[in-house]
Amino acid sequence: MSETNPLLSAWDTPFGLPPFDRIRPEHFAPAFEAAMAENLEEIAAIGTDPAAPGFANTIEALERSGRALARVSLVFSNLVYSFGGADLEALDREMSPRLAQHGMRVALNPQVFARVRALHERREELNLEEDQRRLLERTHLGFVRSGAALDEAARARMTAISERLAVLHTQFGQNVLHDENEWHMALEEGDLEGLPAFLRDGMAAAATERGIPGYAVTLSRSLIEPFLTFSARRDLRERAYKAWIARGTHPGEHDNRPLIPEILALRAERARLLGYETYAAFRLADTMAGSATAVQGLLAEVWEPAKKKAAAERDHLLALARREGFEGDIAPWDWRFLAERVRLADYALDEAELKPFFVFDNIQRAAFDTATRLFGVTFTPRDDVPLYHPDVRAYEVRDAEGHVGVFLADPYARSGKRSGAWMSSYRDQEDLDAPVSPVIVNNNNFAKSEPVLLSFDDAETLFHEFGHALHGLLSRVRYPAQSGTSVRRDFVELPSQIYEHWMALPETLRRYALHHRTGEPLPEALSERLLSARNFNQGFATVEYTSSALIDMALHGHPDPASIDIDRFEADFLTEMGMPAEIGFRHRPAHFQHLFAGSGYAAGYYSYMWAEVLDADGFDAFTEAGDPFDPATAARLRTLLSAGDTRDPMELYVAFRGREPSTAALLRNRGLVAA
């Protein structure tokens, strides 16, 4: 242990949080070196153990291995995404292939795999508990899917593929971040027609951060989407929209288009080495969906109804636009602007009127208080812990039994921070040798102003990410590999998406949607109009999302991905699918970080909709109970959240719901039943 490197020293901070105040970029390289060396020694000791393979000396030993490396890696990866900066980004480019190589040395260790395989073959004789049996099966499957059962030449190729993919994933993500940091549109007072005060404040703050006078639109979603919604200047909307969709497509060193065919080809090669025809087939074999056919069936069930609904919405927008003198066709940079006008006309619902009631602090408290009522957990601010940025706030989480974990909230957009919203962890819950409590972080990218005002969509996003956080915080498992969100990709979105439902409860709106100046609650009539309008523009939203899920499947199911010209592929795909010209992808391939800045959602972007089937059907359990806080139903939901990967996800869902899910609630919630 080092006396000078805080990453390698014991952490004496409150709750064992990382000592952010002492960690510097230069500490990571030596920490990684030491942690990787230690991990290899641990793996070698497992593989050469003279004792016969047993669950304790093999599977549990693997669970104990790599803890130092996991600690360093979690701090590093979180800071790269949340904090950024040239030093961390350079180190990320350097370390990503080395960490991939290290991971494959562990995953392809023949001696360790021989022990795991021997145990797996004897699993019926081992008298294992349920979580142990699942851990053994999943550990064996993990080795097999990493290539451990292949011959030596194939294993070497798997390692080379992993190293190259790590480089490409890092480069892809950094290219998108580069484009987001580089572009802004400076505006003066005369350019602000139609923009409400909250957006002007956010744009003024963005200009100040960038050191320019006046106002700035950046490519942060918290600014670009409201700008496209409210700006009366069609020319400026067009300029902003085209910059937004051009991320990753600028010729030169930051162009992501050449990276995509190589990423896809390497993934396809990996799948073929493992006996699968395509990467989609490989990925989906280990999901709830199980196959590309099942995924395509789900997406097809909503695609045509969504297009029909979007066409009706387009005609409605165009009718209003014609009355106001609009000529020509609706373009993608017009849709949000015209939709807001229609929403105001049809529902008397004005986003600028709503937003003053959605103050960030109040909505964060709503998320906390909802968890208290459902699960009995409380959130107490802690000002005595080191944090990595002044924007971050720390909370101790407790329940009736005592300390549960620590929750970190990092809500605001800033230069260097990745766009979007996500949950992550600095430490995962486990109880193998002693209780280890989780440290969970939520990142959002809300525009910072005074006060910080959210759209209703922003508020739902906060609840979404907090649902992920609860999945990590409420975990009650023995083994680290089964902790919290370590579940199948198309199950991991259930806790986040079901939690969104509580944001839309009338009682939540009455209690927490309070005007930032007067403190008055959202008027009942306005609340009713908000909730009645929830299916408004759902054709647009469903087409925007589903098209991205469909192109994900098309790319990862392509028979010869190395030959893909991504611009031509994208254009042909849009034509083939009958994509409405007025709507663009939610994520174009060149900035689709879910797919190409890592493999987490590759051939898996459908999982948001798969989980929506679960969450819509699952929330109906509370509706049927007659109480959105029904104690018995909430207790079953907490059991699901606490179980991590200790049981098959469909078994967990059925135990919660009493039956398998139906798509009826999803189609109803999206207003697609009669579309």
C-alpha positions in Angstrom: 0.0 0.0 0.0 1.3 3.4 -0.9 1.6 6.2 1.6 1.4 8.9 -1.0 -1.1 7.6 -3.6 -4.6 8.0 -2.1 -6.0 5.5 -4.6 -3.8 2.8 -3.0 -4.1 3.9 0.6 -6.9 3.1 3.1 -9.7 5.6 2.9 -10.5 7.2 6.2 -13.2 9.5 4.8 -16.8 9.4 6.1 -18.5 6.3 4.8 -15.3 5.3 3.0 -16.0 7.6 0.1 -13.1 8.3 -2.3 -10.9 11.1 -1.0 -11.7 13.3 -4.0 -9.9 16.3 -2.4 -6.6 14.3 -2.6 -6.9 12.4 -5.8 -5.0 13.8 -8.8 -4.9 12.6 -12.5 -1.3 11.5 -12.0 -2.3 9.0 -9.3 -4.3 6.8 -11.6 -1.6 5.3 -13.8 0.5 3.9 -10.9 -2.7 2.8 -9.1 -3.8 0.9 -12.2 -0.4 -0.8 -12.5 -0.4 -1.9 -8.9 -4.0 -3.0 -8.9 -3.7 -5.0 -12.2 -0.6 -6.7 -10.8 -2.4 -7.7 -7.6 -5.3 -9.0 -9.6 -3.1 -11.2 -11.8 -1.5 -12.7 -8.6 -5.0 -13.4 -7.3 -6.0 -15.1 -10.5 -2.8 -17.1 -10.7 -3.4 -18.3 -7.1 -6.9 -19.5 -7.9 -5.7 -21.3 -11.0 -2.8 -23.1 -9.4 -4.6 -24.0 -6.1 -3.6 -27.6 -5.4 -6.9 -28.3 -3.8 -9.7 -29.7 -5.8 -12.1 -27.1 -7.3 -14.7 -26.1 -4.9 -17.3 -23.3 -4.8 -15.3 -21.5 -2.0 -11.8 -21.8 -3.4 -12.9 -21.0 -7.0 -16.1 -19.0 -7.4 -16.0 -17.1 -4.1 -12.2 -16.6 -4.6 -13.0 -15.0 -8.0 -15.6 -12.8 -6.3 -12.9 -11.6 -3.8 -10.3 -11.0 -6.5 -9.9 -7.6 -8.3 -11.3 -5.5 -5.5 -8.4 -3.0 -5.7 -8.7 -2.8 -9.5 -12.5 -2.3 -9.2 -12.0 0.5 -6.7 -9.6 2.4 -8.9 -11.6 1.7 -12.1 -14.9 3.0 -10.6 -13.3 6.2 -9.5 -11.5 6.7 -12.8 -14.5 6.0 -15.1 -16.8 8.1 -13.1 -14.5 11.1 -13.1 -13.8 10.8 -16.8 -17.5 11.1 -17.5 -18.5 13.5 -14.8 -15.5 15.7 -14.5 -13.5 15.3 -17.7 -10.5 17.3 -18.7 -7.5 16.8 -21.0 -5.5 14.8 -18.5 -8.2 12.3 -17.7 -9.2 11.9 -21.3 -5.6 11.3 -22.4 -5.2 8.7 -19.7 -8.5 7.1 -20.8 -7.1 6.7 -24.3 -4.0 5.1 -22.9 -5.6 2.8 -20.3 -8.6 1.6 -22.2 -6.8 -1.0 -24.4 -4.5 -2.0 -21.5 -7.5 -2.6 -19.2 -9.2 -4.6 -22.0 -6.1 -6.7 -22.4 -6.0 -7.3 -18.6 -9.7 -8.2 -18.5 -9.1 -10.8 -21.2 -6.1 -12.3 -19.4 -8.4 -12.9 -16.5 -11.4 -14.1 -18.6 -9.3 -16.4 -20.7 -7.1 -17.9 -18.0 -7.3 -21.7 -18.9 -6.5 -23.0 -15.4 -9.3 -20.9 -13.8 -11.7 -21.8 -16.5 -11.0 -25.5 -16.1 -11.9 -25.2 -12.4 -15.1 -23.3 -13.2 -16.1 -25.8 -15.9 -15.5 -28.7 -13.5 -17.7 -27.1 -10.9 -20.4 -26.3 -13.5 -20.4 -29.9 -14.7 -21.0 -31.0 -11.0 -23.4 -28.2 -10.1 -26.2 -30.7 -9.3 -24.0 -32.4 -6.6 -22.8 -29.2 -4.8 -25.8 -28.5 -2.7 -25.7 -24.8 -3.5 -28.0 -22.1 -2.3 -30.1 -20.4 -5.0 -27.8 -17.3 -5.3 -24.8 -19.6 -5.4 -26.2 -21.8 -8.1 -27.0 -18.8 -10.2 -23.6 -17.2 -9.6 -21.9 -20.5 -10.7 -24.0 -20.7 -13.8 -23.5 -17.0 -14.7 -19.8 -17.2 -14.0 -19.4 -20.2 -16.3 -21.4 -18.5 -19.0 -19.3 -15.3 -18.7 -16.1 -17.3 -19.3 -17.7 -19.1 -22.3 -19.0 -15.9 -23.8 -15.5 -14.3 -23.3 -14.0 -17.1 -25.4 -12.4 -19.3 -22.6 -13.7 -22.5 -24.3 -12.0 -21.6 -27.6 -8.6 -22.8 -28.9 -5.5 -20.9 -28.2 -5.5 -19.0 -31.6 -9.1 -18.0 -31.2 -8.5 -16.8 -27.6 -5.6 -14.7 -28.8 -7.9 -13.2 -31.5 -10.6 -12.5 -28.9 -8.0 -10.6 -26.8 -6.9 -8.5 -29.8 -10.5 -7.7 -30.7 -11.2 -6.5 -27.1 -8.2 -4.3 -27.1 -9.0 -2.7 -30.4 -12.7 -2.2 -29.4 -11.6 -0.5 -26.2 -9.6 2.0 -28.2 -12.5 2.6 -30.7 -15.1 3.0 -27.9 -13.0 5.6 -26.1 -12.3 7.5 -29.3 -15.9 7.5 -30.3 -17.1 8.9 -27.0 -14.4 11.5 -26.9 -15.2 12.6 -30.5 -18.8 13.3 -29.5 -17.7 15.2 -26.4 -15.3 17.2 -28.6 -18.1 18.3 -30.9 -20.4 19.1 -28.0 -17.7 21.3 -26.4 -16.6 23.0 -29.6 -19.9 24.2 -30.9 -22.1 27.0 -29.7 -24.3 29.6 -31.3 -23.8 33.1 -29.8 -27.0 35.2 -29.7 -27.9 38.7 -29.0 -31.1 40.2 -27.6 -32.6 40.6 -31.0 -32.2 36.8 -31.6 -34.3 35.8 -28.6 -37.9 36.0 -30.0 -40.1 33.5 -28.3 -37.6 32.3 -25.7 -39.0 32.2 -22.2 -37.1 33.7 -19.2 -35.8 30.3 -17.9 -34.2 29.5 -21.3 -32.6 33.0 -21.5 -31.2 32.5 -18.1 -29.7 29.1 -19.0 -28.3 30.5 -22.2 -26.8 33.5 -20.4 -25.1 31.1 -18.0 -23.8 29.0 -20.9 -22.3 32.2 -22.5 -20.6 33.2 -19.2 -19.1 29.7 -18.9 -17.7 30.0 -22.4 -16.4 33.5 -21.8 -18.5 35.2 -24.4 -21.0 38.1 -24.0 -24.8 37.7 -24.4 -26.3 34.3 -24.8 -25.2 30.9 -26.1 -27.0 27.8 -27.3 -24.9 24.8 -26.8 -25.4 21.1 -27.7 -26.4 20.3 -24.1 -29.9 18.7 -24.5 -31.1 20.9 -21.6 -30.6 23.9 -23.9 -30.9 22.6 -27.5 -34.3 21.0 -27.0 -36.1 24.0 -25.4 -34.4 26.3 -28.0 -36.0 24.1 -30.8 -39.3 24.2 -28.9 -39.5 28.0 -28.3 -37.4 29.9 -30.8 -39.6 31.8 -33.3 -36.5 32.2 -35.5 -36.8 29.3 -38.0 -33.3 30.1 -39.4 -31.7 29.8 -36.0 -33.7 26.6 -35.2 -32.4 25.1 -38.5 -28.8 26.0 -37.6 -29.1 24.6 -34.1 -30.8 21.4 -35.2 -28.2 20.7 -37.9 -25.4 21.2 -35.5 -27.1 18.8 -33.0 -27.5 16.0 -35.5 -24.0 16.6 -37.1 -22.1 15.5 -33.9 -19.6 12.9 -34.9 -19.8 13.6 -38.7 -17.3 16.3 -39.2 -14.5 15.2 -41.5 -11.1 14.9 -39.9 -9.7 13.4 -36.7 -13.0 13.6 -34.8 -15.1 11.9 -37.5 -16.9 8.9 -36.0 -18.2 7.5 -39.3 -15.0 5.6 -40.2 -15.1 4.0 -36.7 -18.5 2.5 -37.0 -17.9 -0.2 -39.6 -14.7 -1.3 -37.8 -16.5 -1.5 -34.5 -19.3 -3.5 -36.1 -17.0 -5.8 -38.0 -14.9 -6.6 -34.8 -18.1 -7.3 -32.9 -19.4 -9.6 -35.7 -16.1 -11.4 -35.8 -16.2 -12.0 -32.1 -19.7 -13.4 -32.4 -18.7 -15.7 -35.2 -15.8 -17.0 -33.1 -18.3 -17.9 -30.5 -20.6 -19.7 -32.9 -23.2 -17.0 -33.7 -24.1 -15.7 -37.1 -24.3 -12.1 -36.0 -23.5 -9.9 -33.1 -27.2 -9.3 -32.5 -27.7 -13.1 -32.2 -24.8 -13.3 -29.7 -26.0 -10.4 -27.5 -29.6 -11.4 -27.5 -29.0 -15.0 -26.5 -28.3 -13.8 -23.0 -31.3 -11.4 -22.5 -34.9 -11.7 -21.5 -35.9 -11.2 -25.1 -33.7 -14.2 -26.1 -33.6 -13.6 -29.9 -33.7 -10.9 -32.6 -37.0 -12.3 -33.7 -38.6 -11.4 -30.3 -37.1 -7.9 -30.4 -38.2 -7.3 -33.9 -41.7 -8.5 -33.0 -41.9 -6.0 -30.1 -40.6 -3.1 -32.2 -42.9 -4.0 -35.1 -45.9 -4.0 -32.8 -45.4 -0.3 -32.1 -43.7 0.9 -35.3 -46.7 1.0 -37.7 -49.2 2.4 -35.1 -46.5 5.0 -34.1 -46.1 6.1 -37.7 -49.9 6.4 -38.2 -50.2 8.4 -35.0 -47.2 10.6 -36.0 -48.8 11.2 -39.4 -52.0 12.4 -37.7 -49.9 14.6 -35.5 -48.1 16.1 -38.5 -51.4 16.9 -40.2 -52.6 18.7 -37.1 -49.3 20.7 -36.8 -49.5 21.6 -40.5 -53.1 22.8 -40.2 -52.1 25.2 -37.4 -49.0 26.3 -39.3 -51.0 27.0 -42.4 -53.4 29.2 -40.5 -50.4 31.2 -39.3 -49.0 31.7 -42.8 -46.5 28.8 -42.8 -45.7 27.6 -46.3 -44.0 24.5 -47.5 -43.3 21.2 -45.6 -42.6 20.8 -41.9 -38.9 20.1 -41.3 -37.4 18.3 -38.3 -36.4 21.7 -36.8 -40.0 22.8 -37.0 -41.7 19.9 -35.2 -41.0 20.8 -31.6 -41.8 24.4 -32.2 -45.2 23.7 -33.9 -46.0 20.9 -31.4 -45.6 23.4 -28.5 -48.0 25.8 -30.4 -50.6 23.0 -30.8 -50.2 21.9 -27.2 -51.0 25.4 -26.2 -54.0 25.6 -28.5 -55.4 22.2 -27.7 -54.6 21.8 -24.0 -54.0 25.4 -23.0 -50.7 24.0 -21.9 -47.6 26.2 -22.2 -44.2 24.8 -21.3 -43.1 28.3 -20.3 -46.1 28.5 -18.0 -45.4 25.0 -16.5 -41.6 25.3 -16.0 -41.7 27.9 -13.1 -43.4 25.2 -11.0 -40.7 22.5 -11.5 -37.8 23.7 -9.3 -34.9 21.3 -9.3 -34.6 21.2 -5.4 -38.3 20.5 -5.0 -38.3 17.7 -7.6 -35.2 16.1 -6.0 -37.0 16.2 -2.7 -40.0 14.6 -4.4 -37.9 11.7 -5.5 -36.5 11.3 -2.0 -39.9 11.5 -0.3 -41.4 9.0 -2.8 -38.7 6.5 -1.9 -39.4 7.2 1.8 -43.1 6.4 1.4 -42.5 3.3 -0.7 -39.4 1.8 0.8 -38.8 3.5 4.2 -35.5 5.0 3.3 -34.5 8.6 4.2 -31.9 11.0 2.7 -29.9 13.3 4.9 -27.6 15.9 3.4 -23.9 15.5 4.4 -21.6 18.4 4.1 -18.7 16.7 5.8 -17.6 14.5 2.9 -15.1 15.2 0.1 -16.6 15.7 -3.4 -15.2 16.0 -6.9 -17.0 19.2 -7.9 -18.9 22.0 -6.1 -22.1 21.1 -8.0 -22.2 17.7 -6.3 -24.3 17.1 -3.2 -24.0 14.0 -0.9 -26.8 12.3 1.1 -26.7 9.5 3.6 -29.4 7.0 3.0 -30.9 5.2 6.0 -33.8 2.9 6.8 -35.2 1.4 10.0 -32.2 -0.9 10.3 -29.6 1.9 9.9 -27.1 3.0 7.3 -28.0 1.9 3.7 -25.6 3.8 1.6 -24.5 7.2 0.1 -26.2 9.0 -2.7 -24.4 11.6 -4.8 -26.4 14.1 -7.0 -24.5 15.8 -9.8 -27.3 17.6 -11.7 -25.9 20.3 -13.9 -24.4 20.6 -17.4 -20.8 21.9 -17.6 -17.9 21.9 -20.0 -16.1 18.6 -19.9 -19.0 16.6 -18.6 -20.6 14.0 -20.9 -24.0 14.9 -22.1 -27.1 12.9 -21.2 -28.2 11.5 -17.8 -27.0 8.3 -16.1 -26.6 6.4 -12.9 -23.3 4.9 -11.8 -21.6 3.7 -8.6 -18.4 4.4 -6.8 -18.9 1.3 -4.7 -21.4 -1.6 -5.0 -23.2 -3.3 -2.2 -22.1 -6.8 -1.1 -22.0 -9.0 2.0 -19.5 -11.7 1.2 -17.0 -11.2 4.0 -18.5 -8.1 5.7 -21.4 -5.7 4.9 -20.3 -3.2 2.2 -22.7 -0.3 1.6 -23.1 1.2 -1.9 -22.1 4.7 -3.0 -24.4 5.7 -5.9 -24.3 8.7 -8.2 -26.9 10.3 -10.5 -25.7 12.5 -13.3 -28.0 14.9 -15.2 -27.3 17.8 -17.4 -29.8 20.4 -16.4 -29.0 24.0 -17.4 -27.7 25.8 -14.4 -29.5 29.1 -13.5 -31.0 30.7 -10.5 -33.3 29.1 -9.8 -32.8 25.8 -11.7 -36.1 25.1 -13.5 -37.0 21.8 -15.1 -39.4 20.8 -17.8 -41.8 18.0 -17.0 -39.7 15.7 -19.1 -36.6 16.8 -17.1 -38.5 16.0 -13.9 -39.3 12.5 -15.3 -35.7 12.0 -16.2 -34.6 12.9 -12.7 -37.1 10.2 -11.4 -35.8 7.8 -14.0 -32.2 8.0 -13.0 -33.2 7.9 -9.3 -35.0 4.7 -10.0 -31.7 3.3 -11.2 -30.1 4.7 -8.0 -32.6 2.9 -5.8 -31.8 -0.3 -7.6 -28.2 0.1 -6.5 -28.9 1.5 -3.0 -31.5 -1.1 -2.0 -29.4 -4.1 -3.2 -29.2 -6.9 -0.6 -27.0 -9.5 -2.1 -24.1 -11.6 -0.9 -21.8 -11.6 -4.0 -20.4 -8.5 -5.8 -21.2 -9.8 -9.2 -24.9 -10.0 -8.4 -25.2 -6.5 -6.9 -27.8 -3.9 -7.8 -27.9 -3.1 -11.5 -25.7 -6.1 -12.5 -28.7 -7.7 -14.3 -29.6 -8.4 -17.9 -29.7 -5.3 -20.1 -33.4 -5.6 -20.9 -34.3 -5.9 -17.2 -32.1 -3.1 -15.9 -34.4 -0.3 -17.1 -37.5 -1.6 -15.2 -36.6 0.0 -11.9 -35.9 3.3 -13.5 -38.9 3.4 -15.8 -41.4 2.3 -13.2 -40.3 5.0 -10.8 -41.2 7.7 -13.4 -44.9 6.9 -12.8 -44.7 8.5 -9.3 -43.6 11.9 -10.8 -46.9 12.1 -12.7 -49.1 11.4 -9.7 -51.6 14.3 -9.0 -50.5 14.2 -5.3 -46.8 14.5 -6.3 -47.7 17.5 -8.4 -49.8 19.1 -5.7 -47.0 18.7 -3.1 -43.8 19.4 -5.1 -44.7 21.4 -8.2 -44.5 24.8 -6.4 -44.0 28.1 -8.2 -40.4 29.3 -7.7 -41.4 32.8 -6.7 -44.7 32.5 -4.9 -44.5 28.9 -3.5 -48.1 28.3 -4.8 -48.8 24.8 -6.0 -49.4 24.0 -9.6 -53.1 25.0 -10.2 -55.4 22.0 -10.3 -56.7 22.9 -13.7 -53.1 23.2 -15.1 -52.2 19.9 -13.5 -55.2 18.2 -15.1 -54.3 19.6 -18.5 -50.7 18.4 -18.0 -51.8 14.9 -17.3 -54.4 14.8 -20.0 -51.8 15.8 -22.5 -49.4 13.0 -21.7 -50.3 11.1 -24.9 -49.8 14.3 -26.9 -47.0 14.0 -29.4 -46.5 10.3 -28.5 -46.4 9.4 -32.2 -43.4 11.6 -32.7 -41.7 10.4 -29.5 -42.3 6.7 -30.4 -41.1 7.1 -34.0 -38.0 9.0 -32.8 -37.1 6.3 -30.3 -38.1 3.1 -32.2 -36.3 4.1 -35.3 -33.0 4.3 -33.3 -33.8 0.9 -31.8 -34.5 -0.5 -35.3 -31.3 0.8 -36.8 -29.3 -0.7 -33.9 -30.7 -4.1 -34.7 -30.1 -3.6 -38.5 -26.5 -2.6 -37.9 -25.7 -5.4 -35.5 -27.5 -8.0 -37.7 -25.7 -7.0 -40.9 -24.0 -9.9 -42.6 -21.0 -7.9 -43.7 -20.6 -4.8 -41.5 -17.1 -4.0 -42.7 -18.6 -3.0 -46.0 -21.0 -0.5 -44.6 -20.9 3.1 -45.8 -22.7 4.6 -42.7 -24.1 7.6 -44.5 -25.6 5.5 -47.3 -26.8 2.8 -44.9 -28.6 5.4 -42.8 -30.2 7.0 -45.8 -31.3 3.6 -47.2 -32.6 2.5 -43.8 -34.8 5.7 -43.5 -36.3 5.0 -46.9 -36.9 1.3 -46.3 -38.6 1.9 -42.9 -40.7 4.7 -44.3 -39.3 7.1 -41.7 -41.4 10.3 -41.7 -39.3 13.1 -43.2 -40.3 15.5 -40.5 -38.8 13.4 -37.7 -35.2 12.4 -37.2 -33.5 9.7 -35.2 -33.3 10.2 -31.5 -29.6 9.2 -32.0 -28.0 9.2 -35.4 -25.3 6.5 -35.7 -22.3 8.9 -35.6 -23.2 10.1 -32.1 -25.1 7.1 -30.8 -23.0 6.6 -27.7 -25.3 3.9 -26.3 -24.0 1.7 -29.2 -20.5 2.8 -30.0 -18.9 4.5 -27.0 -19.1 1.1 -25.3 -21.0 -2.1 -25.9 -23.5 -1.8 -23.1 -26.5 -1.2 -25.3 -25.2 -2.6 -28.5 -28.0 -4.7 -30.0 -29.8 -3.6 -26.9 -31.3 -0.2 -27.4 -34.6 -1.9 -27.7 -34.4 -2.6 -24.0 -36.0 0.7 -23.0 -39.2 -0.4 -24.7 -38.9 -4.0 -23.5 -38.6 -2.6 -20.0 -41.5 -0.2 -20.7 -43.7 -3.3 -21.2 -42.6 -4.4 -17.7 -42.9 -1.0 -16.1 -46.3 -0.1 -17.6 -47.7 -3.5 -16.7 -46.0 -3.4 -13.3 -47.3 0.0 -12.2 -50.8 -1.4 -13.0 -50.3 -3.5 -9.8 -50.4 -0.4 -7.7 -53.4 0.9 -9.7 -55.2 -2.4 -9.1 -54.4 -2.2 -5.4 -56.1 1.3 -5.4 -53.1 3.0 -3.9 -49.9 4.1 -5.6 -48.1 3.6 -2.2 -49.8 0.3 -1.3 -47.5 -1.2 1.3 -47.9 -4.8 0.2 -47.2 -4.0 -3.5 -44.3 -1.7 -2.5 -42.8 -4.5 -0.4 -42.9 -6.8 -3.4 -41.2 -4.1 -5.5 -38.5 -3.6 -2.9 -37.9 -7.4 -3.0 -37.4 -7.1 -6.8 -35.0 -4.2 -6.4 -33.0 -5.8 -3.6 -32.5 -9.1 -5.4 -30.0 -7.9 -8.0 -29.0 -10.9 -10.2 -29.7 -13.6 -7.7 -32.7 -14.9 -9.6 -33.9 -15.1 -13.2 -35.4 -11.7 -14.1 -38.7 -13.1 -15.3 -39.0 -15.1 -12.1 -38.5 -11.8 -10.2 -41.1 -10.0 -12.2 -43.7 -12.8 -11.8 -43.0 -12.9 -8.1 -43.8 -9.1 -8.0 -46.7 -9.0 -10.4 -48.2 -12.5 -10.1 -48.0 -13.2 -13.8 -45.9 -12.5 -16.9 -46.3 -9.0 -18.5 -48.6 -7.9 -21.3 -48.0 -5.2 -23.9 -51.5 -3.8 -23.4 -50.4 -1.2 -20.8 -47.6 0.1 -23.0 -49.8 0.6 -26.0 -52.4 2.3 -23.8 -49.9 4.6 -22.1 -48.4 5.7 -25.5 -51.9 6.2 -27.0 -51.2 3.7 -29.7 -54.2 1.4 -29.1 -56.5 3.1 -31.6 -53.7 4.5 -33.8 
